[in-house]
Amino acid sequence: MVKSENVKIFAGTSNVALATKIAERYGLPLGEAEVVRFKDGEVFVKIDETVRGRDVFVVQSTSEPVNENLMELLIFIDALKRASAKSINVIIPYYGYARQDRKSSPREPITSKLVANLLTKSGANRIVAMDLHADQIQGFFDIPVDHMQALPLMVKYFMKKGLYGDDVVVVSPDIGGVKRARKLAEWLDCKIAIIDKRRPKPNMSEVMNLIGEVQGKTAIFIDDMIDTAGTITNGAAAIIDRGAKEAYACCTHAVFSDPAIERLAESPLKEVIVTDSIALPERKKLDKITVLSVDEIFSEAINRIVNNQSVSELFEKAETKRNVK
């Protein structure tokens, strides 16, 4: 890895552990900054070292509490801009409001676009995000967006466990996730199944039908995020009832809103594999939850960005398979 002396990496308060690992893997200490929250809820950010003429990366997931972490990020960017940073590259492992990416009925906002506007107007020069809920969110920005994928991590993990080939089936929990499931299935050399579900209201899902064969197979569910876990746990119960041998689930973003932990604990899922794009508090940890770190992906992305190298090559199938071996 060719490090640039002009690079600085800072951490917001939403996921300091991941930011620290990214900086360490890149070979730099975290930049010095002070984030203060006043009693009335206002946020104050002060950069405690010079960033003039530097390529700055700031790591901040806009996870729970979403609005507080988003506002902190905007203020952080403004502080860096006013400190004469050469470029401000915002690493957002989890992009909050990503599910509000279109109007599904009259008089609704497109909040994902609003957040993109806020980040751009505040002074960000580049966004580095991971597994956005919808690929088209990249088009909401008028600045470069590098879209990272956690899929290579999942592939490596399942292949090391021997979960690939004809005895495995990758399950998409809904029609919208078929593309994601197909990618994982291609790497694991297995077939896919699809759960056709109906969602009566937000955060509620009902399994309607199963498309594909799961009898006697190990099923792996894949989604971009697990929120209340209703979709995943209902789906796991459904495929076990239809003869699947065992069920795993994997996702990039462990949102885990209540009652997700209770549902996962009581579900037939053998293991739930997530990443550290969102910092998990102790109350949201279970023995069956495995956390994979995305620090290597983001540190290599930083290296490629500052050295003007291709970022997309990180996620090509041939490259991933070489890294798995």
Backbone torsions as a table, in degrees:
resi	resn	phi	psi	omega
1	MET	NA	124.2	180.0
2	VAL	-91.7	107.3	-177.3
3	LYS	-85.8	145.5	175.1
4	SER	-101.5	134.5	178.9
5	GLU	-70.6	-13.4	-178.4
6	ASN	-90.8	6.3	-176.4
7	VAL	-93.8	136.7	172.1
8	LYS	-128.6	137.6	178.8
9	ILE	-120.0	124.3	179.8
10	PHE	-117.7	158.4	179.7
11	ALA	-121.3	131.5	164.8
12	GLY	-76.6	-177.0	-174.5
13	THR	-90.7	-5.7	-174.0
14	SER	-74.4	-31.2	-177.3
15	ASN	-151.8	67.7	-177.3
16	VAL	-65.1	-35.9	-178.3
17	ALA	-60.3	-45.9	179.1
18	LEU	-66.5	-43.4	179.5
19	ALA	-59.4	-40.5	178.9
20	THR	-62.8	-43.0	179.9
21	LYS	-66.9	-37.6	177.8
22	ILE	-62.7	-46.8	-179.2
23	ALA	-64.1	-43.2	-180.0
24	GLU	-62.9	-42.8	-179.6
25	ARG	-67.0	-33.9	177.1
26	TYR	-73.5	-24.9	178.0
27	GLY	101.6	23.8	179.6
28	LEU	-129.6	151.6	169.3
29	PRO	-76.7	156.5	174.4
30	LEU	-63.8	143.3	175.8
31	GLY	-65.2	154.2	-178.2
32	GLU	-90.4	121.3	178.9
33	ALA	-148.8	154.3	-178.5
34	GLU	-118.8	125.3	176.9
35	VAL	-117.1	120.8	-177.2
36	VAL	-121.4	135.8	173.7
37	ARG	-111.8	119.6	179.7
38	PHE	-79.7	165.6	-175.5
39	LYS	-62.9	-26.6	179.4
40	ASP	-85.5	2.8	176.9
41	GLY	98.8	-8.8	179.2
42	GLU	-68.9	151.2	-179.1
43	VAL	-113.6	137.8	178.0
44	PHE	-125.9	130.6	178.9
45	VAL	-124.5	130.3	176.7
46	LYS	-129.5	127.4	178.1
47	ILE	-85.5	121.1	-171.9
48	ASP	-96.6	14.8	174.1
49	GLU	-149.8	160.3	-177.0
50	THR	-69.7	139.0	174.3
51	VAL	-126.6	10.5	-178.2
52	ARG	-58.2	124.7	178.2
53	GLY	72.4	13.4	-177.6
54	ARG	-102.7	153.9	170.5
55	ASP	-86.9	110.2	-172.6
56	VAL	-105.2	136.9	173.7
57	PHE	-119.3	128.5	177.9
58	VAL	-120.4	128.4	-175.4
59	VAL	-102.1	120.5	179.4
60	GLN	-158.0	115.8	171.6
61	SER	-82.9	137.4	177.1
62	THR	-93.9	60.4	-179.6
63	SER	-96.8	-175.7	-179.3
64	GLU	-57.7	129.5	-5.2
65	PRO	-76.7	115.9	-168.4
66	VAL	-58.9	-52.1	-174.5
67	ASN	-65.3	-38.2	179.6
68	GLU	-65.7	-44.6	-179.9
69	ASN	-69.7	-34.6	177.2
70	LEU	-66.1	-46.1	-179.7
71	MET	-63.2	-39.8	177.2
72	GLU	-60.5	-41.2	-180.0
73	LEU	-64.1	-43.5	179.7
74	LEU	-61.7	-41.7	179.4
75	ILE	-68.5	-37.7	177.3
76	PHE	-60.0	-46.2	-180.0
77	ILE	-62.1	-43.3	179.9
78	ASP	-61.7	-40.7	178.8
79	ALA	-63.1	-41.6	179.2
80	LEU	-66.9	-39.4	178.9
81	LYS	-62.9	-44.0	-178.5
82	ARG	-73.5	-14.6	175.8
83	ALA	-91.9	9.3	174.2
84	SER	68.5	35.1	172.7
85	ALA	-62.3	142.4	179.8
86	LYS	-66.5	-46.7	176.3
87	SER	-143.7	145.5	180.0
88	ILE	-117.8	107.4	-177.1
89	ASN	-106.5	117.7	-173.0
90	VAL	-100.6	114.8	176.8
91	ILE	-92.4	113.3	-179.3
92	ILE	-117.2	89.2	-178.8
93	PRO	-57.7	-40.1	174.3
94	TYR	-123.7	121.3	-176.8
95	TYR	-96.7	103.4	178.5
96	GLY	-66.1	156.2	-177.9
97	TYR	70.4	11.1	-177.2
98	ALA	-65.5	-24.8	-178.4
99	ARG	-78.5	-12.8	176.7
100	GLN	-97.5	65.7	-171.5
101	ASP	-106.4	2.2	-179.8
102	ARG	-162.6	164.9	174.6
103	LYS	-90.9	117.9	177.6
104	SER	-98.9	-10.3	175.0
105	SER	-154.9	164.9	-176.3
106	PRO	-60.9	150.9	173.2
107	ARG	63.9	31.9	174.9
108	GLU	-105.9	149.3	177.2
109	PRO	-83.2	162.1	168.8
110	ILE	-112.1	80.6	-169.6
111	THR	-68.1	-29.0	177.4
112	SER	-60.5	-39.0	176.5
113	LYS	-68.8	-39.8	178.1
114	LEU	-59.8	-43.5	178.9
115	VAL	-63.2	-40.5	177.2
116	ALA	-60.4	-41.9	178.1
117	ASN	-63.2	-43.1	-179.3
118	LEU	-61.3	-44.9	-179.4
119	LEU	-63.9	-41.4	-179.2
120	THR	-67.6	-47.4	-177.9
121	LYS	-66.9	-27.9	-179.6
122	SER	-71.1	-21.1	175.9
123	GLY	127.0	5.6	178.0
124	ALA	-66.4	138.9	178.1
125	ASN	-101.5	-20.5	-178.6
126	ARG	-155.7	144.2	174.7
127	ILE	-114.6	132.6	173.2
128	VAL	-118.7	106.0	-176.3
129	ALA	-117.3	169.8	-180.0
130	MET	-131.3	128.4	174.7
131	ASP	42.7	64.4	174.8
132	LEU	-59.9	147.6	-177.4
133	HIS	-58.4	-32.9	176.7
134	ALA	-139.5	132.3	-176.9
135	ASP	-59.1	-30.5	-175.0
136	GLN	-68.4	-11.8	176.8
137	ILE	-59.8	-28.4	176.7
138	GLN	-56.7	-33.3	-179.3
139	GLY	-75.4	-8.9	176.8
140	PHE	-74.9	-15.8	-177.7
141	PHE	-98.3	145.0	173.4
142	ASP	-102.2	18.4	175.9
143	ILE	-127.1	164.4	-179.4
144	PRO	-60.8	141.1	175.4
145	VAL	-126.5	122.8	173.2
146	ASP	-101.5	119.6	-173.0
147	HIS	-102.6	105.3	179.6
148	MET	-80.4	157.4	177.9
149	GLN	-129.2	137.8	176.3
150	ALA	-89.2	-3.7	-175.8
151	LEU	-55.1	-42.7	178.1
152	PRO	-58.2	-35.0	176.6
153	LEU	-64.1	-44.2	-179.9
154	MET	-64.1	-43.5	179.4
155	VAL	-58.7	-48.9	-179.3
156	LYS	-59.7	-41.8	-178.1
157	TYR	-65.8	-47.4	-177.7
158	PHE	-69.2	-35.8	179.3
159	MET	-67.5	-37.1	176.7
160	LYS	-65.4	-28.1	177.4
161	LYS	-85.2	-2.0	-179.5
162	GLY	77.7	18.5	-178.2
163	LEU	-95.2	81.3	175.7
164	TYR	-160.2	165.6	179.3
165	GLY	95.0	-165.3	-171.6
166	ASP	-67.3	-20.5	-179.2
167	ASP	-83.8	1.6	-177.1
168	VAL	-118.9	145.4	172.2
169	VAL	-132.9	132.2	176.3
170	VAL	-91.4	129.7	-174.7
171	VAL	-111.7	126.7	171.6
172	SER	-90.0	127.3	-177.3
173	PRO	-72.8	-9.0	176.1
174	ASP	-159.9	171.6	-178.1
175	ILE	-62.5	-37.0	-177.0
176	GLY	-65.9	-18.9	-177.9
177	GLY	-97.8	11.1	-175.6
178	VAL	-62.3	-41.5	-178.7
179	LYS	-60.1	-43.3	179.5
180	ARG	-64.5	-43.4	179.7
181	ALA	-65.1	-38.8	-179.6
182	ARG	-64.0	-38.7	178.4
183	LYS	-61.9	-46.6	179.1
184	LEU	-63.9	-40.5	179.9
185	ALA	-63.4	-37.1	178.3
186	GLU	-61.8	-43.6	-179.3
187	TRP	-71.3	-31.8	-179.0
188	LEU	-92.3	2.5	178.6
189	ASP	52.9	51.3	-179.9
190	CYS	-139.8	177.7	-179.2
191	LYS	-93.9	171.9	179.3
192	ILE	-119.4	159.0	170.9
193	ALA	-131.8	157.1	-175.7
194	ILE	-131.0	133.1	173.5
195	ILE	-96.8	122.9	176.4
196	ASP	-92.8	113.2	-173.5
197	LYS	-123.0	160.8	173.0
198	ARG	-117.6	137.4	179.6
199	ARG	-113.2	97.5	-177.3
200	PRO	-60.5	-36.2	179.6
201	LYS	-155.6	164.5	-178.8
202	PRO	-54.1	141.5	179.3
203	ASN	65.4	17.7	174.7
204	MET	-132.5	134.2	179.0
205	SER	-139.2	155.0	-179.4
206	GLU	-137.0	124.9	179.9
207	VAL	-70.8	130.7	-178.2
208	MET	-110.2	-45.8	-173.4
209	ASN	-156.6	156.0	178.4
210	LEU	-119.2	125.8	178.5
211	ILE	-108.4	117.1	-179.3
212	GLY	120.3	169.6	-176.0
213	GLU	-105.6	124.4	179.5
214	VAL	-122.8	-3.9	-176.1
215	GLN	-56.4	121.6	176.0
216	GLY	73.2	8.9	-177.4
217	LYS	-107.3	159.7	170.3
218	THR	-87.8	121.0	-175.6
219	ALA	-98.0	136.2	176.3
220	ILE	-121.0	111.3	174.4
221	PHE	-80.0	142.5	175.3
222	ILE	-136.2	136.2	176.7
223	ASP	-149.1	165.5	178.5
224	ASP	-76.2	-29.7	179.4
225	MET	-151.4	156.5	169.3
226	ILE	-118.3	118.4	-178.4
227	ASP	-98.3	-89.8	178.8
228	THR	-88.6	-4.0	174.8
229	ALA	71.1	9.9	178.3
230	GLY	-64.6	-43.3	-179.3
231	THR	-62.4	-48.9	-176.4
232	ILE	-66.6	-46.1	-176.6
233	THR	-70.6	-38.9	175.2
234	ASN	-63.1	-41.6	179.0
235	GLY	-65.0	-40.7	179.3
236	ALA	-62.8	-43.4	178.2
237	ALA	-62.6	-39.0	-177.9
238	ALA	-65.8	-42.9	-177.4
239	ILE	-77.1	-28.5	173.4
240	ILE	-65.3	-40.9	176.2
241	ASP	-62.6	-27.1	-179.5
242	ARG	-93.8	12.4	169.7
243	GLY	102.1	6.5	176.6
244	ALA	-64.5	144.0	-177.0
245	LYS	-70.4	-46.7	177.4
246	GLU	-158.6	165.5	-175.4
247	ALA	-133.2	134.9	172.8
248	TYR	-118.2	160.8	173.6
249	ALA	-137.1	145.0	175.4
250	CYS	-140.6	146.3	176.0
251	CYS	-154.7	162.9	178.4
252	THR	-81.9	-46.1	-170.6
253	HIS	-110.8	114.0	179.6
254	ALA	-90.3	80.0	-179.9
255	VAL	-67.9	-47.5	172.7
256	PHE	50.9	54.7	171.8
257	SER	-72.7	150.3	178.4
258	ASP	-58.6	138.1	5.5
259	PRO	-102.3	45.6	-173.5
260	ALA	-56.7	-47.2	-175.3
261	ILE	-63.0	-42.6	178.2
262	GLU	-63.2	-42.3	179.6
263	ARG	-64.3	-44.0	179.8
264	LEU	-64.7	-40.5	-179.6
265	ALA	-62.5	-36.9	-176.1
266	GLU	-90.6	-5.8	-175.1
267	SER	-80.7	163.8	175.9
268	PRO	-78.6	4.4	179.0
269	LEU	-62.7	129.2	179.4
270	LYS	-75.9	-37.6	-178.0
271	GLU	-154.4	145.0	177.2
272	VAL	-121.7	116.9	-176.8
273	ILE	-104.5	124.0	-179.3
274	VAL	-131.5	174.9	174.8
275	THR	-111.7	173.5	178.7
276	ASP	-94.5	29.9	175.2
277	SER	-62.6	-27.1	173.6
278	ILE	-120.8	131.1	179.1
279	ALA	-70.6	124.4	-179.0
280	LEU	-92.2	121.5	173.3
281	PRO	-71.8	163.4	-176.8
282	GLU	-56.9	-36.4	-177.1
283	ARG	-68.2	-12.9	179.7
284	LYS	-107.4	20.7	180.0
285	LYS	-108.7	139.3	176.4
286	LEU	-132.9	159.9	177.7
287	ASP	-62.8	-30.6	-177.5
288	LYS	-85.3	-1.1	177.8
289	ILE	-96.5	121.4	177.6
290	THR	-109.5	128.9	-177.6
291	VAL	-107.8	122.0	175.5
292	LEU	-102.1	137.6	-178.1
293	SER	-88.9	139.5	178.5
294	VAL	-99.4	14.5	-176.3
295	ASP	-60.6	-39.3	-178.3
296	GLU	-65.0	-39.5	179.8
297	ILE	-62.5	-46.5	-177.3
298	PHE	-72.6	-36.2	179.0
299	SER	-66.8	-37.9	177.1
300	GLU	-69.8	-33.7	176.1
301	ALA	-63.3	-43.2	177.1
302	ILE	-58.7	-46.5	-179.5
303	ASN	-58.3	-44.6	-178.1
304	ARG	-70.9	-35.1	179.9
305	ILE	-66.0	-48.0	-175.9
306	VAL	-72.5	-22.0	178.9
307	ASN	-103.0	12.8	175.5
308	ASN	55.9	45.4	177.6
309	GLN	-110.4	163.4	-179.4
310	SER	-67.1	133.0	174.8
311	VAL	-91.4	-33.5	-176.2
312	SER	-63.8	-25.2	179.3
313	GLU	-62.2	-20.9	178.3
314	LEU	-61.3	-24.6	-170.4
315	PHE	-116.4	13.9	175.3
316	GLU	-74.7	145.7	-172.3
317	LYS	-59.3	-44.1	-178.3
318	ALA	-62.3	-42.0	180.0
319	GLU	-64.1	-41.8	-179.7
320	THR	-63.3	-43.5	-178.1
321	LYS	-66.3	-32.5	176.0
322	ARG	-65.7	-39.1	-179.2
323	ASN	-71.3	-25.0	-179.7
324	VAL	-71.4	-34.7	-174.5
325	LYS	-70.2	NA	NA
